[in-house]
Amino acid sequence: METTEKKKKEYQQAVKVLSPNSHIIKNCIWAFFSGGTICLIGHILRRIFESLNYSEDKTALLVNLILIASSALLTGLGLYSKMGKKCGAGTVVPITGFANSMVSPSIEYKTQGFILGLGAKMFTVAGPVLVYGITTSVIVGIIHYFIMG
Amino acid sequence: MDILEYLRAFITGGTICVIGQILIDKTKLTSARILVLFVVSGCILGGLGIYKYIYDFGGAGATVPLTGFGYLLSKGVIEEVDKVGFLGAFTGGLKSAAGGVTIAVVFSLLAALIFKPKDKN
């Protein structure tokens, strides 16, 4: 076991040394254009809803609704993971990636039951995001209270 | 209609995603950790009043990436603390994020009911 671990490490080291930096640059270019495109779509949607005289909060919610619904559809059709292979972080970091991280395990684990399969696995990634996001917001709120209050 | 405004959204969103890509390639952070890191960073930058400038510059380029979700949490909690005082710290964040989270949950459930798991070939 130990030798295989060692070999694995050596292999990873070798790969790290041999992988050209151009690989990372290529990934970054894909991430930039795919992520940028998703945000551009978001911005176009925002401008459309604003021109229809929706308030700022409602506009933000409607944009999220469309992006999340699209992501759920693309994930269900198996297209989002195909995009993800090329685009990398460009499809992970936007809200569509967050939706994908919830939809994908929901579909995959529903065969294990609706409660501990679908219901629990939905939050494999979203759970930690909410735990640390909410906790940070509470800390921000408390600090704001004592500084500004 | 200002074309530069759309370009700014594109560049801002693209840049935030590139930061994520560098973290994936250079460190061994999984995408789950990246998402947590981005939400927490967005929330801290929002609390410090820095993210507002990114938002003013990039529009949806700043709100669509998950750092924008963190910014929303910080914005909500600060507004709520200003409105109701100390207890607002416990309600403001999730209140502002309620819509997004609920939408994601409902659509995940819907998708799981409609689609069948795919074979991973």
HADDOCK unambig.tbl for C-alpha pairs under 7 A between the chains (distance, minus, plus):
assign (segid A and resid 24 and name CA) (segid B and resid 25 and name CA) 6.58 0.50 0.50
assign (segid A and resid 27 and name CA) (segid B and resid 21 and name CA) 7.00 0.50 0.50
assign (segid A and resid 28 and name CA) (segid B and resid 18 and name CA) 5.29 0.50 0.50
assign (segid A and resid 28 and name CA) (segid B and resid 21 and name CA) 5.93 0.50 0.50
assign (segid A and resid 31 and name CA) (segid B and resid 14 and name CA) 6.77 0.50 0.50
assign (segid A and resid 31 and name CA) (segid B and resid 17 and name CA) 5.79 0.50 0.50
assign (segid A and resid 31 and name CA) (segid B and resid 18 and name CA) 5.64 0.50 0.50
assign (segid A and resid 31 and name CA) (segid B and resid 21 and name CA) 6.56 0.50 0.50
assign (segid A and resid 32 and name CA) (segid B and resid 14 and name CA) 3.98 0.50 0.50
assign (segid A and resid 32 and name CA) (segid B and resid 15 and name CA) 6.05 0.50 0.50
assign (segid A and resid 32 and name CA) (segid B and resid 17 and name CA) 5.99 0.50 0.50
assign (segid A and resid 32 and name CA) (segid B and resid 18 and name CA) 5.48 0.50 0.50
assign (segid A and resid 33 and name CA) (segid B and resid 14 and name CA) 6.05 0.50 0.50
assign (segid A and resid 35 and name CA) (segid B and resid 13 and name CA) 5.90 0.50 0.50
assign (segid A and resid 35 and name CA) (segid B and resid 14 and name CA) 4.87 0.50 0.50
assign (segid A and resid 35 and name CA) (segid B and resid 17 and name CA) 5.71 0.50 0.50
assign (segid A and resid 36 and name CA) (segid B and resid 10 and name CA) 4.22 0.50 0.50
assign (segid A and resid 36 and name CA) (segid B and resid 11 and name CA) 6.02 0.50 0.50
assign (segid A and resid 36 and name CA) (segid B and resid 13 and name CA) 4.78 0.50 0.50
assign (segid A and resid 36 and name CA) (segid B and resid 14 and name CA) 3.92 0.50 0.50
assign (segid A and resid 37 and name CA) (segid B and resid 10 and name CA) 6.17 0.50 0.50
assign (segid A and resid 39 and name CA) (segid B and resid 9 and name CA) 6.29 0.50 0.50
assign (segid A and resid 39 and name CA) (segid B and resid 10 and name CA) 5.92 0.50 0.50
assign (segid A and resid 39 and name CA) (segid B and resid 13 and name CA) 5.53 0.50 0.50
assign (segid A and resid 39 and name CA) (segid B and resid 60 and name CA) 5.79 0.50 0.50
assign (segid A and resid 39 and name CA) (segid B and resid 61 and name CA) 4.85 0.50 0.50
assign (segid A and resid 39 and name CA) (segid B and resid 64 and name CA) 5.79 0.50 0.50
assign (segid A and resid 40 and name CA) (segid B and resid 6 and name CA) 6.32 0.50 0.50
assign (segid A and resid 40 and name CA) (segid B and resid 9 and name CA) 5.78 0.50 0.50
assign (segid A and resid 40 and name CA) (segid B and resid 10 and name CA) 5.09 0.50 0.50
assign (segid A and resid 40 and name CA) (segid B and resid 61 and name CA) 6.81 0.50 0.50
assign (segid A and resid 42 and name CA) (segid B and resid 60 and name CA) 5.69 0.50 0.50
assign (segid A and resid 42 and name CA) (segid B and resid 64 and name CA) 6.72 0.50 0.50
assign (segid A and resid 43 and name CA) (segid B and resid 6 and name CA) 6.86 0.50 0.50
assign (segid A and resid 43 and name CA) (segid B and resid 9 and name CA) 6.68 0.50 0.50
assign (segid A and resid 43 and name CA) (segid B and resid 59 and name CA) 6.74 0.50 0.50
assign (segid A and resid 43 and name CA) (segid B and resid 60 and name CA) 4.76 0.50 0.50
assign (segid A and resid 61 and name CA) (segid B and resid 99 and name CA) 6.52 0.50 0.50
assign (segid A and resid 61 and name CA) (segid B and resid 100 and name CA) 6.76 0.50 0.50
assign (segid A and resid 64 and name CA) (segid B and resid 100 and name CA) 6.46 0.50 0.50
assign (segid A and resid 65 and name CA) (segid B and resid 103 and name CA) 6.42 0.50 0.50
assign (segid A and resid 68 and name CA) (segid B and resid 104 and name CA) 6.36 0.50 0.50
assign (segid A and resid 69 and name CA) (segid B and resid 107 and name CA) 6.38 0.50 0.50
assign (segid A and resid 72 and name CA) (segid B and resid 107 and name CA) 6.40 0.50 0.50
assign (segid A and resid 72 and name CA) (segid B and resid 108 and name CA) 6.59 0.50 0.50
assign (segid A and resid 72 and name CA) (segid B and resid 111 and name CA) 6.21 0.50 0.50
assign (segid A and resid 76 and name CA) (segid B and resid 111 and name CA) 6.18 0.50 0.50
assign (segid A and resid 76 and name CA) (segid B and resid 115 and name CA) 5.59 0.50 0.50
assign (segid A and resid 88 and name CA) (segid B and resid 21 and name CA) 6.65 0.50 0.50
assign (segid A and resid 89 and name CA) (segid B and resid 17 and name CA) 5.60 0.50 0.50
assign (segid A and resid 89 and name CA) (segid B and resid 20 and name CA) 5.58 0.50 0.50
assign (segid A and resid 89 and name CA) (segid B and resid 21 and name CA) 4.88 0.50 0.50
assign (segid A and resid 90 and name CA) (segid B and resid 17 and name CA) 5.11 0.50 0.50
assign (segid A and resid 92 and name CA) (segid B and resid 31 and name CA) 6.86 0.50 0.50
assign (segid A and resid 93 and name CA) (segid B and resid 17 and name CA) 5.92 0.50 0.50
assign (segid A and resid 93 and name CA) (segid B and resid 20 and name CA) 6.85 0.50 0.50
assign (segid A and resid 93 and name CA) (segid B and resid 35 and name CA) 6.55 0.50 0.50
assign (segid A and resid 93 and name CA) (segid B and resid 65 and name CA) 5.36 0.50 0.50
assign (segid A and resid 93 and name CA) (segid B and resid 66 and name CA) 5.76 0.50 0.50
assign (segid A and resid 94 and name CA) (segid B and resid 64 and name CA) 5.35 0.50 0.50
assign (segid A and resid 94 and name CA) (segid B and resid 65 and name CA) 3.74 0.50 0.50
assign (segid A and resid 94 and name CA) (segid B and resid 66 and name CA) 5.54 0.50 0.50
assign (segid A and resid 95 and name CA) (segid B and resid 64 and name CA) 5.57 0.50 0.50
assign (segid A and resid 95 and name CA) (segid B and resid 65 and name CA) 5.61 0.50 0.50
assign (segid A and resid 95 and name CA) (segid B and resid 66 and name CA) 5.67 0.50 0.50
assign (segid A and resid 99 and name CA) (segid B and resid 104 and name CA) 5.82 0.50 0.50
assign (segid A and resid 102 and name CA) (segid B and resid 108 and name CA) 6.07 0.50 0.50
assign (segid A and resid 103 and name CA) (segid B and resid 108 and name CA) 4.32 0.50 0.50
assign (segid A and resid 103 and name CA) (segid B and resid 111 and name CA) 6.63 0.50 0.50
assign (segid A and resid 103 and name CA) (segid B and resid 112 and name CA) 6.98 0.50 0.50
assign (segid A and resid 106 and name CA) (segid B and resid 108 and name CA) 6.34 0.50 0.50
assign (segid A and resid 106 and name CA) (segid B and resid 109 and name CA) 6.84 0.50 0.50
assign (segid A and resid 106 and name CA) (segid B and resid 112 and name CA) 5.50 0.50 0.50
assign (segid A and resid 107 and name CA) (segid B and resid 111 and name CA) 6.83 0.50 0.50
assign (segid A and resid 107 and name CA) (segid B and resid 112 and name CA) 4.21 0.50 0.50
assign (segid A and resid 107 and name CA) (segid B and resid 115 and name CA) 6.67 0.50 0.50
assign (segid A and resid 107 and name CA) (segid B and resid 116 and name CA) 6.55 0.50 0.50
assign (segid A and resid 107 and name CA) (segid B and resid 117 and name CA) 5.61 0.50 0.50
assign (segid A and resid 108 and name CA) (segid B and resid 117 and name CA) 4.94 0.50 0.50
assign (segid A and resid 110 and name CA) (segid B and resid 112 and name CA) 6.86 0.50 0.50
assign (segid A and resid 125 and name CA) (segid B and resid 32 and name CA) 5.43 0.50 0.50
assign (segid A and resid 128 and name CA) (segid B and resid 36 and name CA) 6.64 0.50 0.50
assign (segid A and resid 129 and name CA) (segid B and resid 35 and name CA) 6.60 0.50 0.50
assign (segid A and resid 129 and name CA) (segid B and resid 36 and name CA) 4.70 0.50 0.50
assign (segid A and resid 129 and name CA) (segid B and resid 39 and name CA) 6.85 0.50 0.50
assign (segid A and resid 132 and name CA) (segid B and resid 36 and name CA) 6.81 0.50 0.50
assign (segid A and resid 132 and name CA) (segid B and resid 40 and name CA) 6.58 0.50 0.50
assign (segid A and resid 133 and name CA) (segid B and resid 39 and name CA) 5.76 0.50 0.50
assign (segid A and resid 133 and name CA) (segid B and resid 40 and name CA) 5.36 0.50 0.50
assign (segid A and resid 133 and name CA) (segid B and resid 70 and name CA) 6.37 0.50 0.50
assign (segid A and resid 134 and name CA) (segid B and resid 93 and name CA) 6.37 0.50 0.50
assign (segid A and resid 134 and name CA) (segid B and resid 94 and name CA) 6.77 0.50 0.50
assign (segid A and resid 136 and name CA) (segid B and resid 40 and name CA) 6.34 0.50 0.50
assign (segid A and resid 136 and name CA) (segid B and resid 43 and name CA) 6.63 0.50 0.50
assign (segid A and resid 137 and name CA) (segid B and resid 43 and name CA) 6.36 0.50 0.50
assign (segid A and resid 137 and name CA) (segid B and resid 73 and name CA) 5.81 0.50 0.50
assign (segid A and resid 137 and name CA) (segid B and resid 74 and name CA) 5.33 0.50 0.50
assign (segid A and resid 137 and name CA) (segid B and resid 77 and name CA) 6.34 0.50 0.50
assign (segid A and resid 137 and name CA) (segid B and resid 93 and name CA) 5.71 0.50 0.50
assign (segid A and resid 138 and name CA) (segid B and resid 89 and name CA) 5.01 0.50 0.50
assign (segid A and resid 138 and name CA) (segid B and resid 90 and name CA) 5.73 0.50 0.50
assign (segid A and resid 140 and name CA) (segid B and resid 47 and name CA) 5.74 0.50 0.50
assign (segid A and resid 140 and name CA) (segid B and resid 74 and name CA) 6.60 0.50 0.50
assign (segid A and resid 141 and name CA) (segid B and resid 77 and name CA) 5.38 0.50 0.50
assign (segid A and resid 141 and name CA) (segid B and resid 78 and name CA) 5.61 0.50 0.50
assign (segid A and resid 141 and name CA) (segid B and resid 81 and name CA) 6.39 0.50 0.50
assign (segid A and resid 141 and name CA) (segid B and resid 89 and name CA) 4.37 0.50 0.50
assign (segid A and resid 142 and name CA) (segid B and resid 86 and name CA) 6.80 0.50 0.50
assign (segid A and resid 142 and name CA) (segid B and resid 89 and name CA) 5.76 0.50 0.50
assign (segid A and resid 144 and name CA) (segid B and resid 78 and name CA) 6.66 0.50 0.50
assign (segid A and resid 145 and name CA) (segid B and resid 81 and name CA) 6.37 0.50 0.50
assign (segid A and resid 145 and name CA) (segid B and resid 86 and name CA) 6.13 0.50 0.50
